[in-house]
Amino acid sequence: MLMPKIKIIGFYPIETEVPVHLIELSIHGVQGTFKIGDITQEIPDQPPENWQCPYMERVFSASGDEVFADEYEGAKRSLRHLSVA
């Protein structure tokens, strides 16, 4: 199976008490269901199940004009080209 191509479109800091960033991705060539939770940020000396992963994600059309799924529906959609924020 070919790996999808992921491009970072934007990286935006969000002003909160805890550092948070909005990362906007464009994902192309998805075969089957793309699991956004498989994108992780390693935490040294921690097992993978403790690594950081996206939350409160939204899945948009490739043009970014339409929300296809929110954080609860995202895992149910199977799209070949999508944008995620």
Secondary structure, DSSP 8 states (H G I E B T S, - for coil): ----EEEEEEEEEE-SSS-EEEEEEEEE---S---GGG--B--TTS-GGGSB---S--EE-TTSSSEEE-TTTGGG---SEEEE-
